[in-house]
Amino acid sequence: MTLRKLLAVVLTAAGVFSAASAEDGGRRETPLVRAVQQSRRSVVNIHTEKTTPEDKDARFFNNRPRKVTGMGTGIVLDERGYIVTNYHVIQDVDVVTVTLDNGSSHDAQVISYDRRQDLAIILIEPDEPMVVMPIGTSSDLMLAETVYAVGNAFGYEHTVTSGIISALHRDVEVDEVQSYENLIQTDASINPGNSGGPLLNLDGKVIGINVAIRSGAQRIGFAIPIDDARRTIARLLSAEKLSGVSHGVVAEDVKTPTESRLVIKTVLAESPAQTAGLQAGDVITKVQDVAVADGVDFERALLGTPRGRSIDVVVQREGRPLTRQLQLGTAAATGTDIASVQPREKAETRRVAARPVSNPAASSTELTPPATATTDAGLDRAWAVLGVRLRPLSEAERLEVIGRSFPGARGPVRYNGGMKITSIRNDSVGAALLREGDVLLGLDGYETVSSGNLGFILGEGRVASLTGMKCQYYRKGSSPLEGTLHLKR
């Protein structure tokens, strides 16, 4: 065989091998592989740290506080660094660190949370825009449908496990405090550290948020359906609460296997939405440059927009697209303006202290609203809904609250202030629990340091859907107390 013929044989064999390898690679790149590749950059790993109280049973001189680390997972909601995870991942921790798929680490701030639904929003400042996780729907889930989970399992970052949907509509009681309704059950392996991470379908879209496992069992895990979770996330991302702007839109998510829509249910009187000409029945499709499929998209599109600025809102009305100019923050009558929550320094401009501080050392960086920055709307709502008259704390009263470290179940707790109760109406909602002279510290998971806070918490749109709300209050000479205010209908 001549040299030329030998080279031809070798090159032909190499070409056959290359084609076979490409064909083999095509077979290996299954829908699951492609889905993992698509979603990976939108999953973050969460590491936490907290200090435990002194060990009362320690002998000799070893009774020192201990550092305890934890782990969890999060899902990117917005390219600016807003992330959702489980509340129990960040509950009572001192430090939250987020690690991205590229290996970079960032300090995170807790923005808001819902204890009952076990969801929380944290915020980082990424070096570049983040990739938002594609969102699916839980309205069309099928038993035995292939799903997969991505998470920080036992600290092994971005671990991928797969399985099927084992059951739907599971109600799970964890303990006397925490229970869940309507969960997805899956046999995709979910381990400690997976909490807050996504359960995804083969299209790479989130259909649930992993939340719990069955202790002592194998491959029995649970996830919050994404349609349920998104309704809670929309509340936690409320631009009225986080950015201090009012819009007056009360909307509802409508999700089916074929479409996701945000439909306006009510437009509050004398609100920016009414001024803009928005109407009940309008379907919001776009706000500024953000395509809107549900309430989360609507709220995140408004975050960071200054009060008084006009923005484009595109709606579908009777099948026709319409663009309306919505000027934010001009309708104080809505009672939802919380702009009195002002940051102390530039680094805190997107932070709202919506919970007690579990790290006393961090209290100096928490948001403390000035006592004079109040409006009457929130005070009027407190009287109308709860039957209590409130006033801002004097400087001495405020220092008494914020200057103390109160014992808590998981360590020392500090509060950012509150409102003083000056009178209570007989037979009112507040009369069953509160007394004149008490300091109202928080309602429904939110702090109450200003009339603006009260206006948001007790707004008509929120209160209409509640039968009760948790209440934290301080009675002079005691530790903060907690009870439930049962709202009247």
C-alpha positions in Angstrom: 0.0 0.0 0.0 1.4 3.3 -1.0 1.8 6.2 1.5 -1.0 8.2 -0.2 -3.5 5.3 0.1 -2.5 4.7 3.7 -3.1 8.4 4.6 -6.5 8.2 2.8 -7.5 5.1 4.9 -6.4 6.9 8.2 -8.3 10.1 7.3 -11.5 8.1 6.4 -11.4 6.2 9.6 -10.9 9.5 11.6 -13.9 11.0 9.8 -16.1 7.9 10.7 -14.9 8.1 14.3 -15.7 11.8 14.5 -19.2 11.4 13.0 -19.9 8.5 15.4 -18.7 10.6 18.4 -21.0 13.5 17.4 -23.9 11.1 16.9 -23.2 9.5 20.3 -23.0 13.0 21.9 -26.4 13.8 20.4 -27.9 10.7 22.0 -26.4 11.5 25.4 -27.7 15.0 25.4 -31.1 14.0 26.6 -34.0 16.5 27.5 -32.9 16.2 31.1 -29.3 17.2 30.3 -30.5 20.2 28.2 -32.8 21.3 31.0 -30.1 21.2 33.6 -27.8 23.2 31.4 -30.5 25.8 30.9 -31.4 26.2 34.6 -28.0 25.9 36.3 -27.0 29.6 36.3 -30.3 30.5 37.9 -29.7 28.4 41.0 -27.6 29.7 43.9 -26.1 28.0 46.9 -26.8 29.6 50.3 -24.5 29.3 53.4 -25.6 30.7 56.7 -24.0 31.3 60.1 -25.5 32.1 63.5 -24.3 32.2 67.1 -26.1 29.9 69.6 -26.8 31.0 73.2 -24.4 29.9 75.9 -24.5 26.2 76.7 -26.1 26.2 80.2 -25.0 22.6 80.8 -21.4 23.2 80.0 -18.9 22.5 82.8 -16.1 24.7 84.1 -15.3 27.5 81.7 -16.5 26.1 78.3 -19.9 27.8 78.4 -19.2 30.0 75.4 -21.6 30.8 72.5 -21.0 28.6 69.5 -21.0 29.3 65.8 -23.4 27.1 63.8 -23.4 26.9 60.0 -26.3 26.0 57.8 -27.0 25.6 54.1 -29.8 26.0 51.6 -30.5 26.8 48.0 -32.1 29.8 46.2 -33.7 30.7 42.8 -33.0 33.9 40.9 -36.1 36.1 40.6 -34.6 39.2 39.1 -31.4 40.1 37.3 -30.5 42.7 40.0 -30.0 40.0 42.6 -33.4 39.2 44.2 -33.5 35.6 45.2 -36.2 33.4 46.8 -35.5 30.6 49.3 -37.3 29.0 52.2 -37.8 31.1 55.4 -36.4 28.3 57.5 -33.1 28.5 55.6 -32.4 32.1 56.8 -34.5 32.1 60.1 -32.6 33.7 63.0 -29.2 33.6 61.2 -26.5 36.3 61.5 -24.8 35.9 58.2 -26.1 34.8 54.7 -23.7 34.1 51.9 -24.7 33.3 48.4 -22.4 31.4 46.0 -23.2 31.5 42.3 -22.6 29.0 39.5 -19.4 30.8 38.5 -17.9 30.3 42.0 -18.3 34.0 43.2 -19.6 34.6 46.7 -21.7 37.6 47.8 -23.1 38.7 51.1 -26.9 38.7 51.2 -29.6 40.7 53.0 -32.9 39.4 54.1 -35.6 41.6 52.5 -38.9 40.1 53.5 -40.4 36.7 54.4 -43.6 34.8 55.2 -43.3 32.4 58.1 -46.4 30.5 57.4 -45.7 29.9 53.7 -42.0 29.3 54.5 -40.7 31.6 51.8 -38.2 34.5 52.0 -36.6 37.0 49.7 -32.9 37.8 50.0 -30.8 40.3 47.9 -27.3 40.3 46.7 -25.3 42.8 44.6 -24.0 40.7 41.7 -21.1 41.8 39.6 -23.2 41.4 36.4 -26.9 40.9 35.7 -28.1 37.5 36.8 -30.0 35.0 34.8 -33.7 34.8 35.8 -35.0 31.2 36.3 -37.6 30.2 33.7 -41.0 29.8 35.4 -43.4 27.0 34.6 -46.8 26.3 36.0 -48.0 23.7 38.5 -51.6 23.7 37.1 -50.9 20.8 34.7 -48.6 18.5 36.6 -48.9 14.8 35.9 -48.3 11.8 38.2 -45.1 10.0 37.2 -43.9 13.1 35.2 -40.1 13.3 35.2 -38.7 16.1 37.4 -35.4 17.0 38.8 -34.0 19.0 41.7 -30.9 21.2 41.8 -29.5 22.2 45.2 -26.8 22.5 47.8 -27.3 19.0 49.1 -25.3 18.5 52.3 -23.1 21.3 51.1 -22.3 19.6 47.7 -23.2 22.6 45.6 -25.3 22.3 42.4 -26.1 18.7 43.0 -28.6 17.3 40.5 -31.1 14.5 41.3 -34.0 13.2 39.2 -37.2 11.3 39.8 -40.9 11.5 39.2 -43.9 13.3 40.7 -45.1 10.7 43.2 -48.3 12.5 44.4 -50.1 15.8 44.3 -52.0 17.9 46.9 -50.2 16.5 49.9 -50.9 18.2 53.3 -47.9 17.8 55.6 -47.6 18.8 59.3 -44.0 19.2 60.4 -44.6 20.3 64.0 -46.9 22.3 66.2 -45.8 25.5 64.5 -45.2 24.6 60.8 -47.5 22.8 58.4 -47.9 22.9 54.6 -50.8 22.4 52.3 -51.1 21.3 48.7 -47.5 20.1 48.3 -46.0 18.2 45.4 -44.5 14.8 46.5 -41.5 13.6 44.5 -39.0 10.8 44.7 -36.2 13.0 43.3 -33.7 12.9 46.1 -34.0 16.0 48.3 -31.5 16.3 51.1 -30.7 18.9 53.8 -29.4 21.9 51.8 -31.9 21.4 49.0 -34.4 23.6 50.8 -35.4 26.6 48.7 -34.1 25.2 45.5 -36.1 24.4 42.3 -38.0 21.3 41.3 -38.0 21.5 37.5 -39.7 19.8 34.6 -38.0 18.6 31.4 -38.4 22.0 29.8 -36.1 23.4 32.5 -38.9 25.4 34.1 -39.6 25.6 37.8 -42.7 23.8 38.9 -42.1 23.8 42.6 -39.8 25.0 45.4 -38.3 22.2 47.5 -39.2 22.5 51.1 -39.2 19.3 53.2 -38.4 15.6 53.4 -40.0 12.8 55.3 -37.7 12.0 58.2 -36.7 8.3 58.3 -38.0 7.6 54.8 -36.3 7.2 51.5 -37.0 9.3 48.4 -40.1 11.1 49.9 -39.6 14.8 49.4 -42.0 17.7 49.0 -42.1 21.0 47.1 -44.4 24.0 47.2 -46.3 24.3 43.8 -44.8 27.2 41.9 -48.2 28.8 41.2 -48.9 28.9 45.0 -45.4 30.2 45.7 -45.5 33.0 43.1 -48.6 34.5 44.8 -46.6 34.7 48.0 -43.5 36.0 46.3 -45.5 38.8 44.7 -46.5 40.0 48.2 -42.9 39.7 49.4 -41.6 41.7 46.4 -44.3 44.4 46.8 -42.9 47.6 45.4 -45.1 49.5 47.9 -43.3 47.8 50.7 -39.8 47.6 49.4 -39.5 50.8 47.3 -42.1 53.0 49.1 -44.2 53.6 45.9 -48.0 53.2 45.5 -49.8 52.1 42.4 -53.3 51.1 43.4 -53.5 47.9 41.4 -55.1 44.8 43.0 -54.5 42.0 40.5 -54.9 38.2 40.3 -52.8 35.5 38.7 -54.6 33.3 36.2 -52.6 30.3 35.2 -53.6 27.4 33.0 -51.6 24.8 31.1 -51.6 27.1 28.1 -51.3 30.6 29.5 -50.3 32.8 32.4 -52.0 36.2 32.8 -52.2 38.9 35.4 -55.7 40.3 35.5 -56.6 43.5 37.3 -59.4 42.8 39.8 -59.7 46.2 41.4 -58.3 49.7 40.9 -58.3 51.6 44.2 -60.0 54.9 44.3 -57.9 58.1 43.9 -54.8 55.9 43.1 -52.2 56.3 40.4 -53.8 53.3 38.6 -57.2 55.1 38.5 -55.5 58.3 37.2 -53.8 56.3 34.5 -57.1 54.9 33.3 -56.4 51.2 34.2 -59.6 49.2 34.7 -60.8 46.0 36.3 -60.5 43.2 33.7 -57.4 44.6 32.0 -54.7 42.1 31.5 -51.2 43.5 32.2 -48.7 42.3 29.7 -45.7 44.6 30.0 -44.4 47.2 32.5 -41.4 49.2 31.3 -39.2 46.6 29.7 -40.4 43.6 31.7 -42.9 41.1 30.1 -45.5 40.4 32.7 -47.0 36.9 33.2 -48.0 37.2 36.9 -47.8 39.4 40.0 -44.1 38.7 40.6 -43.2 40.2 37.2 -45.4 43.2 37.9 -43.9 44.0 41.3 -40.2 43.4 40.3 -40.8 45.7 37.2 -41.7 48.5 39.7 -38.9 47.9 42.2 -36.4 50.8 42.3 -38.6 53.2 40.3 -38.6 56.6 42.0 -41.9 58.1 43.3 -43.4 60.5 40.8 -41.9 58.9 37.7 -44.3 57.9 34.9 -43.8 54.5 33.4 -45.4 52.6 30.5 -47.9 49.9 31.4 -49.2 47.8 28.5 -52.5 46.0 28.9 -54.9 44.0 26.8 -58.5 45.3 27.0 -61.2 43.5 25.0 -58.5 42.0 22.8 -56.7 45.3 22.0 -53.3 46.4 23.3 -53.3 49.7 25.2 -50.4 51.7 26.7 -51.1 53.7 29.8 -48.8 56.1 31.7 -48.7 55.2 35.4 -47.2 57.8 37.7 -46.1 56.1 40.9 -46.5 57.4 44.4 -49.1 60.1 43.9 -52.1 58.6 45.7 -51.6 58.8 49.5 -55.3 57.9 49.9 -54.4 54.2 49.1 -52.8 54.0 52.5 -50.0 51.9 51.2 -47.1 54.4 51.0 -44.3 53.3 53.2 -41.7 55.8 52.0 -41.1 56.8 55.6 -38.7 53.8 55.8 -35.5 55.6 54.8 -32.1 54.0 54.6 -29.2 55.4 56.7 -26.6 55.0 54.0 -26.3 54.3 50.3 -25.5 50.6 50.7 -28.9 50.0 52.4 -31.1 51.6 49.7 -32.8 48.4 48.8 -33.1 47.0 52.3 -36.2 46.9 54.4 -36.0 45.6 58.0 -39.1 43.5 58.0 -38.2 41.3 60.9 -36.5 41.4 64.3 -32.7 41.4 64.2 -31.3 38.2 65.5 -27.7 39.5 65.5 -27.4 42.4 68.0 -24.2 43.5 66.4 -26.0 44.2 63.2 -28.6 46.5 64.6 -26.6 49.6 63.7 -27.1 48.9 60.0 -30.8 48.2 60.2 -33.3 50.8 58.8 -34.6 53.2 61.4 -37.4 55.4 60.1 -37.5 59.0 61.5 -40.3 59.3 64.0 -41.6 62.5 62.3 -42.0 60.9 58.8 -45.6 59.6 59.2 -48.9 60.1 57.5 -52.4 60.0 59.0 -53.6 57.3 56.6 -52.0 54.4 58.5 -53.1 55.7 61.9 -56.6 56.0 60.7 -56.5 52.4 59.4 -55.2 51.2 62.8 -58.2 52.8 64.5 -60.7 51.6 61.8 -59.4 48.0 61.7 -57.9 47.3 65.1 -59.6 49.9 67.3 -56.3 51.3 68.6 -54.9 54.8 68.6 -51.2 55.0 68.0 -48.5 57.6 68.0 -44.7 57.6 67.1 -42.4 56.8 70.0 -40.5 59.6 71.7 -36.8 59.4 71.4 -36.5 58.1 74.9 -39.2 55.4 74.3 -37.5 54.4 71.0 -34.1 54.1 72.6 -35.7 51.9 75.3 -36.9 49.5 72.6 -33.9 49.5 70.3 -31.3 49.7 73.0 -32.3 46.4 74.6 -31.5 42.8 73.6 -34.4 40.6 74.4 -34.1 36.8 74.9 -35.5 34.7 72.1 -35.9 31.0 71.4 -32.9 31.0 69.1 -30.8 33.8 70.7 -30.9 37.5 71.4 -33.4 39.6 69.5 -33.5 43.3 68.8 -36.3 45.5 67.4 -36.2 48.7 65.3 -38.8 50.5 67.3 -42.6 50.6 67.2 -45.7 52.7 67.8 -47.2 53.6 71.2 -50.8 52.7 72.0 -52.6 55.7 73.5 -56.2 54.4 73.6 -58.2 51.3 72.7 -61.8 51.2 71.6 -64.0 48.9 73.7 -65.0 45.6 72.1 -62.5 46.2 69.3 -60.1 43.7 67.7 -57.2 45.2 69.7 -59.0 45.2 73.1 -58.8 41.4 73.5 -55.0 41.5 73.4 -53.5 44.9 73.9 -53.4 47.6 76.6 -52.9 51.3 76.6 -49.2 52.0 77.0 -48.1 48.9 75.1 -45.7 49.4 72.2 -46.8 47.8 68.9 -43.7 46.2 67.4 -45.0 44.2 64.5 -48.0 42.9 62.6 -48.4 40.0 60.2 -44.6 39.5 60.0 -43.8 43.2 59.3 -42.4 45.9 61.6 -44.6 48.8 62.7 -42.3 51.7 63.2 -44.3 54.3 61.2 -47.8 55.2 60.1 -46.7 54.3 56.6 -45.9 50.7 57.7 -49.4 50.5 59.2 -51.0 51.8 56.0 -49.4 49.0 54.0 -50.1 46.2 56.5 -53.7 47.2 57.1 -54.5 48.2 53.6 -57.9 47.2 52.3 -56.6 44.8 49.7 -54.5 42.9 52.3 -56.9 42.9 55.2 -59.8 41.7 53.1 -58.1 38.3 52.6 -57.2 37.8 56.3 -59.0 36.4 59.3 -56.3 37.1 61.7 -52.7 38.4 62.0 -49.8 37.8 64.4 -49.0 40.7 66.6 -45.8 41.5 68.5 -45.9 44.0 71.3 -43.8 45.3 74.2 -45.2 45.8 77.7 -43.0 47.8 79.9 -40.9 45.7 82.3 -41.3 42.5 80.2 -40.0 40.8 77.2 -41.9 41.3 73.9 -45.1 39.3 73.7 -46.9 37.7 70.7 -50.6 37.0 70.1 -53.1 36.8 67.4 -55.5 39.6 66.5 -58.8 38.1 65.2 -60.1 40.4 62.5 -63.9 41.1 62.4 -65.9 40.6 59.3 
